[in-house]
Amino acid sequence: MATQREASEIRTEIERARDQLAVAVDQLADRLAPKRLVDDAKTSLKQKAMTPQGKAVLAGAGLLLGVLMIRNVRRSRRER
């Protein structure tokens, strides 16, 4: 036969569960805050950009951008 729990025991258990849920929700809210996500992404990107591979990618992107800009300037001069 199951023992009857006292109302105070049930209240205490509910309060404990509510407190644990509040802590979990606060942790999730902190982890998913837009400002934190942006800051984490910026930090990660900066760290990757400092690696040799990151520097090579940035150099390649800069070179590509420069070539595209020169091409567009030449095209616009031809169309005049």
C-alpha angles and dihedrals in degrees: 000000000000116000119240113244120223118247089239090056091051091048091049091050092048092049091049091049090047091052092049091049091049091052091049092049091049091051092050092047090051093048093047099042108131093228091052092048090051092047092048091049092049092049092049092047092049091050092049092047090058093059120091090249091050092050090050091051092049091048091049092048091049092049092049091049091050092050092049092049092050090048092052092048091051092048093050091050091051092052093058 
